[in-house]
Amino acid sequence: METKDRNGKMYHWCIKHKMWTLHKASECTLEVSKDRNNNKEEEGNKLQLKQALSAMEEDKELVE
């Protein structure tokens, strides 16, 4: 279901906004940047790596 009528208004599922909107997906002007999404994913991966390395250092100190 990509369209629904609520209280006399027609709502459409927008794949870019990932929510119900008054505009059709084909009319959406939101630009989704691949670079922005990739940067967020890369930052998340770096944070996970830092946390893992930190945990390993703590474990190493406890063993010594």
PQR file of N, CA, C, O and H, with PARSE charges and radii, in Angstrom:
ATOM      1  N   MET A   1       0.851  -1.177   0.000 -0.4000 1.5000
ATOM      2  CA  MET A   1       0.000   0.000   0.000 -0.0000 2.0000
ATOM      3  C   MET A   1       0.896   1.238   0.000  0.5500 1.7000
ATOM      4  O   MET A   1       1.652   1.460   0.945 -0.5500 1.4000
ATOM      5  N   GLU A   2       0.810   2.033  -1.048 -0.4000 1.5000
ATOM      6  CA  GLU A   2       1.640   3.230  -1.148 -0.0000 2.0000
ATOM      7  C   GLU A   2       0.842   4.517  -0.960  0.5500 1.7000
ATOM      8  O   GLU A   2       1.418   5.599  -0.851 -0.5500 1.4000
ATOM      9  H   GLU A   2       0.195   1.853  -1.816  0.4000 1.0000
ATOM     10  N   THR A   3      -0.473   4.399  -0.924 -0.4000 1.5000
ATOM     11  CA  THR A   3      -1.333   5.572  -0.784 -0.0000 2.0000
ATOM     12  C   THR A   3      -2.467   5.249   0.184  0.5500 1.7000
ATOM     13  O   THR A   3      -3.004   4.141   0.183 -0.5500 1.4000
ATOM     14  H   THR A   3      -0.942   3.520  -1.012  0.4000 1.0000
ATOM     15  N   LYS A   4      -2.823   6.234   1.010 -0.4000 1.5000
ATOM     16  CA  LYS A   4      -3.963   6.042   1.899 -0.0000 2.0000
ATOM     17  C   LYS A   4      -4.663   7.377   2.125  0.5500 1.7000
ATOM     18  O   LYS A   4      -4.045   8.440   2.052 -0.5500 1.4000
ATOM     19  H   LYS A   4      -2.387   7.134   1.011  0.4000 1.0000
ATOM     20  N   ASP A   5      -5.949   7.303   2.398 -0.4000 1.5000
ATOM     21  CA  ASP A   5      -6.774   8.485   2.611 -0.0000 2.0000
ATOM     22  C   ASP A   5      -7.100   8.575   4.098  0.5500 1.7000
ATOM     23  O   ASP A   5      -7.669   7.646   4.671 -0.5500 1.4000
ATOM     24  H   ASP A   5      -6.450   6.440   2.457  0.4000 1.0000
ATOM     25  N   ARG A   6      -6.740   9.689   4.717 -0.4000 1.5000
ATOM     26  CA  ARG A   6      -7.027   9.924   6.135 -0.0000 2.0000
ATOM     27  C   ARG A   6      -7.627  11.307   6.299  0.5500 1.7000
ATOM     28  O   ARG A   6      -7.026  12.308   5.908 -0.5500 1.4000
ATOM     29  H   ARG A   6      -6.278  10.443   4.251  0.4000 1.0000
ATOM     30  N   ASN A   7      -8.802  11.356   6.874 -0.4000 1.5000
ATOM     31  CA  ASN A   7      -9.491  12.627   7.146 -0.0000 2.0000
ATOM     32  C   ASN A   7      -9.567  13.522   5.915  0.5500 1.7000
ATOM     33  O   ASN A   7      -9.387  14.736   6.009 -0.5500 1.4000
ATOM     34  H   ASN A   7      -9.290  10.543   7.192  0.4000 1.0000
ATOM     35  N   GLY A   8      -9.832  12.918   4.768 -0.4000 1.5000
ATOM     36  CA  GLY A   8      -9.991  13.689   3.543 -0.0000 2.0000
ATOM     37  C   GLY A   8      -8.684  14.096   2.876  0.5500 1.7000
ATOM     38  O   GLY A   8      -8.706  14.796   1.864 -0.5500 1.4000
ATOM     39  H   GLY A   8      -9.977  11.932   4.692  0.4000 1.0000
ATOM     40  N   LYS A   9      -7.562  13.679   3.415 -0.4000 1.5000
ATOM     41  CA  LYS A   9      -6.262  13.985   2.814 -0.0000 2.0000
ATOM     42  C   LYS A   9      -5.646  12.702   2.274  0.5500 1.7000
ATOM     43  O   LYS A   9      -5.749  11.643   2.894 -0.5500 1.4000
ATOM     44  H   LYS A   9      -7.544  13.110   4.237  0.4000 1.0000
ATOM     45  N   MET A  10      -5.007  12.802   1.119 -0.4000 1.5000
ATOM     46  CA  MET A  10      -4.355  11.657   0.506 -0.0000 2.0000
ATOM     47  C   MET A  10      -2.879  11.661   0.895  0.5500 1.7000
ATOM     48  O   MET A  10      -2.156  12.617   0.612 -0.5500 1.4000
ATOM     49  H   MET A  10      -4.923  13.661   0.615  0.4000 1.0000
ATOM     50  N   TYR A  11      -2.443  10.595   1.538 -0.4000 1.5000
ATOM     51  CA  TYR A  11      -1.046  10.448   1.948 -0.0000 2.0000
ATOM     52  C   TYR A  11      -0.365   9.404   1.068  0.5500 1.7000
ATOM     53  O   TYR A  11      -0.974   8.416   0.658 -0.5500 1.4000
ATOM     54  H   TYR A  11      -3.030   9.818   1.767  0.4000 1.0000
ATOM     55  N   HIS A  12       0.897   9.647   0.792 -0.4000 1.5000
ATOM     56  CA  HIS A  12       1.685   8.754  -0.060 -0.0000 2.0000
ATOM     57  C   HIS A  12       2.950   8.353   0.695  0.5500 1.7000
ATOM     58  O   HIS A  12       3.517   9.155   1.436 -0.5500 1.4000
ATOM     59  H   HIS A  12       1.392  10.450   1.125  0.4000 1.0000
ATOM     60  N   TRP A  13       3.392   7.103   0.502 -0.4000 1.5000
ATOM     61  CA  TRP A  13       4.629   6.652   1.126 -0.0000 2.0000
ATOM     62  C   TRP A  13       5.795   7.173   0.303  0.5500 1.7000
ATOM     63  O   TRP A  13       5.900   6.885  -0.890 -0.5500 1.4000
ATOM     64  H   TRP A  13       2.931   6.451  -0.101  0.4000 1.0000
ATOM     65  N   CYS A  14       6.671   7.939   0.939 -0.4000 1.5000
ATOM     66  CA  CYS A  14       7.839   8.489   0.260 -0.0000 2.0000
ATOM     67  C   CYS A  14       9.047   7.648   0.641  0.5500 1.7000
ATOM     68  O   CYS A  14       9.397   7.544   1.817 -0.5500 1.4000
ATOM     69  H   CYS A  14       6.586   8.172   1.908  0.4000 1.0000
ATOM     70  N   ILE A  15       9.682   7.049  -0.360 -0.4000 1.5000
ATOM     71  CA  ILE A  15      10.821   6.174  -0.086 -0.0000 2.0000
ATOM     72  C   ILE A  15      12.051   6.964   0.364  0.5500 1.7000
ATOM     73  O   ILE A  15      12.909   6.422   1.060 -0.5500 1.4000
ATOM     74  H   ILE A  15       9.398   7.134  -1.315  0.4000 1.0000
ATOM     75  N   LYS A  16      12.146   8.221  -0.021 -0.4000 1.5000
ATOM     76  CA  LYS A  16      13.295   9.031   0.394 -0.0000 2.0000
ATOM     77  C   LYS A  16      13.151   9.496   1.844  0.5500 1.7000
ATOM     78  O   LYS A  16      14.119   9.467   2.605 -0.5500 1.4000
ATOM     79  H   LYS A  16      11.449   8.661  -0.586  0.4000 1.0000
ATOM     80  N   HIS A  17      11.945   9.926   2.226 -0.4000 1.5000
ATOM     81  CA  HIS A  17      11.698  10.370   3.595 -0.0000 2.0000
ATOM     82  C   HIS A  17      11.453   9.182   4.532  0.5500 1.7000
ATOM     83  O   HIS A  17      11.600   9.301   5.748 -0.5500 1.4000
ATOM     84  H   HIS A  17      11.159   9.949   1.608  0.4000 1.0000
ATOM     85  N   LYS A  18      11.084   8.053   3.960 -0.4000 1.5000
ATOM     86  CA  LYS A  18      10.725   6.849   4.712 -0.0000 2.0000
ATOM     87  C   LYS A  18       9.602   7.147   5.697  0.5500 1.7000
ATOM     88  O   LYS A  18       9.650   6.773   6.868 -0.5500 1.4000
ATOM     89  H   LYS A  18      10.964   7.956   2.972  0.4000 1.0000
ATOM     90  N   MET A  19       8.590   7.836   5.176 -0.4000 1.5000
ATOM     91  CA  MET A  19       7.420   8.174   5.978 -0.0000 2.0000
ATOM     92  C   MET A  19       6.263   8.567   5.060  0.5500 1.7000
ATOM     93  O   MET A  19       6.451   8.797   3.865 -0.5500 1.4000
ATOM     94  H   MET A  19       8.551   8.140   4.224  0.4000 1.0000
ATOM     95  N   TRP A  20       5.059   8.640   5.642 -0.4000 1.5000
ATOM     96  CA  TRP A  20       3.894   9.070   4.886 -0.0000 2.0000
ATOM     97  C   TRP A  20       3.958  10.585   4.701  0.5500 1.7000
ATOM     98  O   TRP A  20       4.190  11.328   5.655 -0.5500 1.4000
ATOM     99  H   TRP A  20       4.907   8.454   6.612  0.4000 1.0000
ATOM    100  N   THR A  21       3.751  11.034   3.459 -0.4000 1.5000
ATOM    101  CA  THR A  21       3.825  12.458   3.138 -0.0000 2.0000
ATOM    102  C   THR A  21       2.631  12.857   2.274  0.5500 1.7000
ATOM    103  O   THR A  21       1.874  12.007   1.805 -0.5500 1.4000
ATOM    104  H   THR A  21       3.564  10.431   2.684  0.4000 1.0000
ATOM    105  N   LEU A  22       2.478  14.149   2.077 -0.4000 1.5000
ATOM    106  CA  LEU A  22       1.416  14.635   1.194 -0.0000 2.0000
ATOM    107  C   LEU A  22       1.853  14.612  -0.270  0.5500 1.7000
ATOM    108  O   LEU A  22       1.010  14.668  -1.165 -0.5500 1.4000
ATOM    109  H   LEU A  22       3.093  14.840   2.458  0.4000 1.0000
ATOM    110  N   HIS A  23       3.149  14.531  -0.521 -0.4000 1.5000
ATOM    111  CA  HIS A  23       3.627  14.465  -1.899 -0.0000 2.0000
ATOM    112  C   HIS A  23       3.843  13.011  -2.308  0.5500 1.7000
ATOM    113  O   HIS A  23       4.080  12.144  -1.467 -0.5500 1.4000
ATOM    114  H   HIS A  23       3.834  14.486   0.206  0.4000 1.0000
ATOM    115  N   LYS A  24       3.759  12.762  -3.603 -0.4000 1.5000
ATOM    116  CA  LYS A  24       4.038  11.420  -4.122 -0.0000 2.0000
ATOM    117  C   LYS A  24       5.547  11.212  -4.143  0.5500 1.7000
ATOM    118  O   LYS A  24       6.312  12.174  -4.223 -0.5500 1.4000
ATOM    119  H   LYS A  24       3.566  13.466  -4.286  0.4000 1.0000
ATOM    120  N   ALA A  25       5.965   9.976  -4.072 -0.4000 1.5000
ATOM    121  CA  ALA A  25       7.394   9.664  -4.103 -0.0000 2.0000
ATOM    122  C   ALA A  25       8.032  10.208  -5.375  0.5500 1.7000
ATOM    123  O   ALA A  25       9.173  10.669  -5.348 -0.5500 1.4000
ATOM    124  H   ALA A  25       5.344   9.194  -4.007  0.4000 1.0000
ATOM    125  N   SER A  26       7.310  10.157  -6.481 -0.4000 1.5000
ATOM    126  CA  SER A  26       7.840  10.651  -7.753 -0.0000 2.0000
ATOM    127  C   SER A  26       8.003  12.164  -7.765  0.5500 1.7000
ATOM    128  O   SER A  26       8.737  12.696  -8.598 -0.5500 1.4000
ATOM    129  H   SER A  26       6.383   9.782  -6.503  0.4000 1.0000
ATOM    130  N   GLU A  27       7.329  12.869  -6.850 -0.4000 1.5000
ATOM    131  CA  GLU A  27       7.407  14.326  -6.777 -0.0000 2.0000
ATOM    132  C   GLU A  27       8.384  14.809  -5.703  0.5500 1.7000
ATOM    133  O   GLU A  27       8.561  16.015  -5.530 -0.5500 1.4000
ATOM    134  H   GLU A  27       6.733  12.436  -6.173  0.4000 1.0000
ATOM    135  N   CYS A  28       9.010  13.894  -4.991 -0.4000 1.5000
ATOM    136  CA  CYS A  28       9.887  14.257  -3.880 -0.0000 2.0000
ATOM    137  C   CYS A  28      11.129  14.982  -4.385  0.5500 1.7000
ATOM    138  O   CYS A  28      11.734  14.586  -5.381 -0.5500 1.4000
ATOM    139  H   CYS A  28       8.866  12.915  -5.131  0.4000 1.0000
ATOM    140  N   THR A  29      11.498  16.047  -3.682 -0.4000 1.5000
ATOM    141  CA  THR A  29      12.671  16.835  -4.060 -0.0000 2.0000
ATOM    142  C   THR A  29      13.833  16.629  -3.091  0.5500 1.7000
ATOM    143  O   THR A  29      14.881  17.257  -3.239 -0.5500 1.4000
ATOM    144  H   THR A  29      11.006  16.368  -2.873  0.4000 1.0000
ATOM    145  N   LEU A  30      13.654  15.755  -2.101 -0.4000 1.5000
ATOM    146  CA  LEU A  30      14.719  15.485  -1.144 -0.0000 2.0000
ATOM    147  C   LEU A  30      15.851  14.757  -1.842  0.5500 1.7000
ATOM    148  O   LEU A  30      15.643  13.728  -2.486 -0.5500 1.4000
ATOM    149  H   LEU A  30      12.803  15.245  -1.981  0.4000 1.0000
ATOM    150  N   GLU A  31      17.056  15.306  -1.704 -0.4000 1.5000
ATOM    151  CA  GLU A  31      18.220  14.661  -2.301 -0.0000 2.0000
ATOM    152  C   GLU A  31      18.932  13.862  -1.229  0.5500 1.7000
ATOM    153  O   GLU A  31      19.303  14.400  -0.186 -0.5500 1.4000
ATOM    154  H   GLU A  31      17.224  16.141  -1.181  0.4000 1.0000
ATOM    155  N   VAL A  32      19.120  12.594  -1.483 -0.4000 1.5000
ATOM    156  CA  VAL A  32      19.811  11.720  -0.551 -0.0000 2.0000
ATOM    157  C   VAL A  32      21.216  11.520  -1.079  0.5500 1.7000
ATOM    158  O   VAL A  32      21.418  10.978  -2.166 -0.5500 1.4000
ATOM    159  H   VAL A  32      18.819  12.157  -2.331  0.4000 1.0000
ATOM    160  N   SER A  33      22.178  11.963  -0.296 -0.4000 1.5000
ATOM    161  CA  SER A  33      23.570  11.891  -0.702 -0.0000 2.0000
ATOM    162  C   SER A  33      24.177  10.564  -0.279  0.5500 1.7000
ATOM    163  O   SER A  33      24.139  10.211   0.900 -0.5500 1.4000
ATOM    164  H   SER A  33      22.014  12.404   0.587  0.4000 1.0000
ATOM    165  N   LYS A  34      24.731   9.834  -1.220 -0.4000 1.5000
ATOM    166  CA  LYS A  34      25.401   8.577  -0.895 -0.0000 2.0000
ATOM    167  C   LYS A  34      26.607   8.849  -0.005  0.5500 1.7000
ATOM    168  O   LYS A  34      26.886   8.081   0.916 -0.5500 1.4000
ATOM    169  H   LYS A  34      24.762  10.121  -2.177  0.4000 1.0000
ATOM    170  N   ASP A  35      27.318   9.933  -0.273 -0.4000 1.5000
ATOM    171  CA  ASP A  35      28.498  10.265   0.513 -0.0000 2.0000
ATOM    172  C   ASP A  35      28.136  10.487   1.977  0.5500 1.7000
ATOM    173  O   ASP A  35      28.845  10.025   2.871 -0.5500 1.4000
ATOM    174  H   ASP A  35      27.091  10.557  -1.021  0.4000 1.0000
ATOM    175  N   ARG A  36      27.036  11.193   2.222 -0.4000 1.5000
ATOM    176  CA  ARG A  36      26.622  11.471   3.587 -0.0000 2.0000
ATOM    177  C   ARG A  36      26.291  10.168   4.310  0.5500 1.7000
ATOM    178  O   ARG A  36      26.683   9.979   5.461 -0.5500 1.4000
ATOM    179  H   ARG A  36      26.460  11.568   1.495  0.4000 1.0000
ATOM    180  N   ASN A  37      25.574   9.275   3.643 -0.4000 1.5000
ATOM    181  CA  ASN A  37      25.235   7.994   4.257 -0.0000 2.0000
ATOM    182  C   ASN A  37      26.478   7.157   4.485  0.5500 1.7000
ATOM    183  O   ASN A  37      26.602   6.510   5.525 -0.5500 1.4000
ATOM    184  H   ASN A  37      25.255   9.428   2.708  0.4000 1.0000
ATOM    185  N   ASN A  38      27.393   7.156   3.539 -0.4000 1.5000
ATOM    186  CA  ASN A  38      28.628   6.384   3.682 -0.0000 2.0000
ATOM    187  C   ASN A  38      29.487   6.935   4.818  0.5500 1.7000
ATOM    188  O   ASN A  38      30.099   6.165   5.558 -0.5500 1.4000
ATOM    189  H   ASN A  38      27.292   7.681   2.694  0.4000 1.0000
ATOM    190  N   ASN A  39      29.538   8.259   4.963 -0.4000 1.5000
ATOM    191  CA  ASN A  39      30.330   8.865   6.033 -0.0000 2.0000
ATOM    192  C   ASN A  39      29.787   8.480   7.405  0.5500 1.7000
ATOM    193  O   ASN A  39      30.561   8.195   8.319 -0.5500 1.4000
ATOM    194  H   ASN A  39      29.041   8.884   4.362  0.4000 1.0000
ATOM    195  N   LYS A  40      28.468   8.469   7.554 -0.4000 1.5000
ATOM    196  CA  LYS A  40      27.867   8.095   8.832 -0.0000 2.0000
ATOM    197  C   LYS A  40      28.184   6.638   9.147  0.5500 1.7000
ATOM    198  O   LYS A  40      28.502   6.300  10.287 -0.5500 1.4000
ATOM    199  H   LYS A  40      27.839   8.701   6.811  0.4000 1.0000
ATOM    200  N   GLU A  41      28.098   5.781   8.141 -0.4000 1.5000
ATOM    201  CA  GLU A  41      28.395   4.362   8.347 -0.0000 2.0000
ATOM    202  C   GLU A  41      29.867   4.178   8.705  0.5500 1.7000
ATOM    203  O   GLU A  41      30.203   3.385   9.585 -0.5500 1.4000
ATOM    204  H   GLU A  41      27.839   6.055   7.215  0.4000 1.0000
ATOM    205  N   GLU A  42      30.744   4.913   8.020 -0.4000 1.5000
ATOM    206  CA  GLU A  42      32.182   4.819   8.289 -0.0000 2.0000
ATOM    207  C   GLU A  42      32.500   5.292   9.699  0.5500 1.7000
ATOM    208  O   GLU A  42      33.313   4.677  10.389 -0.5500 1.4000
ATOM    209  H   GLU A  42      30.471   5.557   7.305  0.4000 1.0000
ATOM    210  N   GLU A  43      31.866   6.384  10.137 -0.4000 1.5000
ATOM    211  CA  GLU A  43      32.086   6.891  11.486 -0.0000 2.0000
ATOM    212  C   GLU A  43      31.630   5.869  12.520  0.5500 1.7000
ATOM    213  O   GLU A  43      32.291   5.676  13.540 -0.5500 1.4000
ATOM    214  H   GLU A  43      31.206   6.884   9.576  0.4000 1.0000
ATOM    215  N   GLY A  44      30.511   5.220  12.261 -0.4000 1.5000
ATOM    216  CA  GLY A  44      30.011   4.189  13.172 -0.0000 2.0000
ATOM    217  C   GLY A  44      30.967   3.021  13.259  0.5500 1.7000
ATOM    218  O   GLY A  44      31.200   2.478  14.339 -0.5500 1.4000
ATOM    219  H   GLY A  44      29.973   5.377  11.432  0.4000 1.0000
ATOM    220  N   ASN A  45      31.523   2.630  12.118 -0.4000 1.5000
ATOM    221  CA  ASN A  45      32.489   1.526  12.108 -0.0000 2.0000
ATOM    222  C   ASN A  45      33.750   1.892  12.877  0.5500 1.7000
ATOM    223  O   ASN A  45      34.299   1.061  13.601 -0.5500 1.4000
ATOM    224  H   ASN A  45      31.334   3.071  11.240  0.4000 1.0000
ATOM    225  N   LYS A  46      34.215   3.134  12.725 -0.4000 1.5000
ATOM    226  CA  LYS A  46      35.409   3.574  13.443 -0.0000 2.0000
ATOM    227  C   LYS A  46      35.173   3.564  14.950  0.5500 1.7000
ATOM    228  O   LYS A  46      36.050   3.175  15.721 -0.5500 1.4000
ATOM    229  H   LYS A  46      33.770   3.809  12.137  0.4000 1.0000
ATOM    230  N   LEU A  47      33.984   3.994  15.361 -0.4000 1.5000
ATOM    231  CA  LEU A  47      33.651   4.013  16.785 -0.0000 2.0000
ATOM    232  C   LEU A  47      33.632   2.593  17.342  0.5500 1.7000
ATOM    233  O   LEU A  47      34.138   2.348  18.437 -0.5500 1.4000
ATOM    234  H   LEU A  47      33.272   4.310  14.735  0.4000 1.0000
ATOM    235  N   GLN A  48      33.056   1.667  16.599 -0.4000 1.5000
ATOM    236  CA  GLN A  48      33.024   0.271  17.045 -0.0000 2.0000
ATOM    237  C   GLN A  48      34.442  -0.277  17.179  0.5500 1.7000
ATOM    238  O   GLN A  48      34.750  -0.986  18.137 -0.5500 1.4000
ATOM    239  H   GLN A  48      32.644   1.867  15.710  0.4000 1.0000
ATOM    240  N   LEU A  49      35.291   0.048  16.232 -0.4000 1.5000
ATOM    241  CA  LEU A  49      36.675  -0.419  16.276 -0.0000 2.0000
ATOM    242  C   LEU A  49      37.395   0.158  17.496  0.5500 1.7000
ATOM    243  O   LEU A  49      38.107  -0.561  18.196 -0.5500 1.4000
ATOM    244  H   LEU A  49      35.041   0.625  15.453  0.4000 1.0000
ATOM    245  N   LYS A  50      37.208   1.457  17.749 -0.4000 1.5000
ATOM    246  CA  LYS A  50      37.842   2.086  18.911 -0.0000 2.0000
ATOM    247  C   LYS A  50      37.381   1.435  20.206  0.5500 1.7000
ATOM    248  O   LYS A  50      38.183   1.194  21.108 -0.5500 1.4000
ATOM    249  H   LYS A  50      36.629   2.041  17.180  0.4000 1.0000
ATOM    250  N   GLN A  51      36.080   1.151  20.295 -0.4000 1.5000
ATOM    251  CA  GLN A  51      35.549   0.525  21.501 -0.0000 2.0000
ATOM    252  C   GLN A  51      36.113  -0.882  21.683  0.5500 1.7000
ATOM    253  O   GLN A  51      36.439  -1.287  22.799 -0.5500 1.4000
ATOM    254  H   GLN A  51      35.429   1.346  19.562  0.4000 1.0000
ATOM    255  N   ALA A  52      36.225  -1.614  20.594 -0.4000 1.5000
ATOM    256  CA  ALA A  52      36.767  -2.972  20.667 -0.0000 2.0000
ATOM    257  C   ALA A  52      38.234  -2.944  21.092  0.5500 1.7000
ATOM    258  O   ALA A  52      38.655  -3.736  21.935 -0.5500 1.4000
ATOM    259  H   ALA A  52      35.960  -1.285  19.687  0.4000 1.0000
ATOM    260  N   LEU A  53      39.006  -2.034  20.510 -0.4000 1.5000
ATOM    261  CA  LEU A  53      40.420  -1.927  20.872 -0.0000 2.0000
ATOM    262  C   LEU A  53      40.595  -1.516  22.326  0.5500 1.7000
ATOM    263  O   LEU A  53      41.486  -2.008  23.019 -0.5500 1.4000
ATOM    264  H   LEU A  53      38.664  -1.391  19.825  0.4000 1.0000
ATOM    265  N   SER A  54      39.743  -0.616  22.777 -0.4000 1.5000
ATOM    266  CA  SER A  54      39.802  -0.172  24.164 -0.0000 2.0000
ATOM    267  C   SER A  54      39.492  -1.333  25.108  0.5500 1.7000
ATOM    268  O   SER A  54      40.156  -1.494  26.132 -0.5500 1.4000
ATOM    269  H   SER A  54      39.020  -0.216  22.214  0.4000 1.0000
ATOM    270  N   ALA A  55      38.510  -2.123  24.774 -0.4000 1.5000
ATOM    271  CA  ALA A  55      38.157  -3.277  25.603 -0.0000 2.0000
ATOM    272  C   ALA A  55      39.297  -4.282  25.631  0.5500 1.7000
ATOM    273  O   ALA A  55      39.578  -4.872  26.674 -0.5500 1.4000
ATOM    274  H   ALA A  55      37.971  -1.992  23.942  0.4000 1.0000
ATOM    275  N   MET A  56      39.957  -4.482  24.496 -0.4000 1.5000
ATOM    276  CA  MET A  56      41.082  -5.406  24.434 -0.0000 2.0000
ATOM    277  C   MET A  56      42.232  -4.906  25.317  0.5500 1.7000
ATOM    278  O   MET A  56      42.873  -5.698  26.008 -0.5500 1.4000
ATOM    279  H   MET A  56      39.729  -4.003  23.649  0.4000 1.0000
ATOM    280  N   GLU A  57      42.492  -3.605  25.295 -0.4000 1.5000
ATOM    281  CA  GLU A  57      43.555  -3.030  26.128 -0.0000 2.0000
ATOM    282  C   GLU A  57      43.242  -3.237  27.605  0.5500 1.7000
ATOM    283  O   GLU A  57      44.125  -3.589  28.387 -0.5500 1.4000
ATOM    284  H   GLU A  57      41.971  -2.961  24.734  0.4000 1.0000
ATOM    285  N   GLU A  58      41.984  -3.020  27.986 -0.4000 1.5000
ATOM    286  CA  GLU A  58      41.590  -3.200  29.385 -0.0000 2.0000
ATOM    287  C   GLU A  58      41.769  -4.653  29.800  0.5500 1.7000
ATOM    288  O   GLU A  58      42.252  -4.926  30.899 -0.5500 1.4000
ATOM    289  H   GLU A  58      41.267  -2.735  27.350  0.4000 1.0000
ATOM    290  N   ASP A  59      41.387  -5.586  28.940 -0.4000 1.5000
ATOM    291  CA  ASP A  59      41.533  -7.003  29.242 -0.0000 2.0000
ATOM    292  C   ASP A  59      43.014  -7.350  29.384  0.5500 1.7000
ATOM    293  O   ASP A  59      43.396  -8.111  30.273 -0.5500 1.4000
ATOM    294  H   ASP A  59      40.993  -5.365  28.047  0.4000 1.0000
ATOM    295  N   LYS A  60      43.838  -6.795  28.512 -0.4000 1.5000
ATOM    296  CA  LYS A  60      45.285  -7.076  28.545 -0.0000 2.0000
ATOM    297  C   LYS A  60      45.882  -6.586  29.866  0.5500 1.7000
ATOM    298  O   LYS A  60      46.706  -7.275  30.467 -0.5500 1.4000
ATOM    299  H   LYS A  60      43.528  -6.177  27.789  0.4000 1.0000
ATOM    300  N   GLU A  61      45.469  -5.405  30.319 -0.4000 1.5000
ATOM    301  CA  GLU A  61      45.978  -4.855  31.573 -0.0000 2.0000
ATOM    302  C   GLU A  61      45.554  -5.704  32.760  0.5500 1.7000
ATOM    303  O   GLU A  61      46.318  -5.826  33.718 -0.5500 1.4000
ATOM    304  H   GLU A  61      44.799  -4.845  29.831  0.4000 1.0000
ATOM    305  N   LEU A  62      44.366  -6.297  32.732 -0.4000 1.5000
ATOM    306  CA  LEU A  62      43.897  -7.120  33.829 -0.0000 2.0000
ATOM    307  C   LEU A  62      44.684  -8.427  33.914  0.5500 1.7000
ATOM    308  O   LEU A  62      44.894  -8.956  35.006 -0.5500 1.4000
ATOM    309  H   LEU A  62      43.746  -6.198  31.954  0.4000 1.0000
ATOM    310  N   VAL A  63      45.117  -8.945  32.771 -0.4000 1.5000
ATOM    311  CA  VAL A  63      45.844 -10.205  32.737 -0.0000 2.0000
ATOM    312  C   VAL A  63      47.271 -10.022  33.237  0.5500 1.7000
ATOM    313  O   VAL A  63      47.816 -10.921  33.877 -0.5500 1.4000
ATOM    314  H   VAL A  63      44.946  -8.516  31.884  0.4000 1.0000
ATOM    315  N   GLU A  64      47.870  -8.904  32.964 -0.4000 1.5000
ATOM    316  CA  GLU A  64      49.281  -8.663  33.317 -0.0000 2.0000
ATOM    317  C   GLU A  64      49.462  -8.434  34.764  0.5500 1.7000
ATOM    318  O   GLU A  64      50.585  -8.217  35.219 -0.5500 1.4000
ATOM    319  H   GLU A  64      47.427  -8.174  32.444  0.4000 1.0000
TER
END
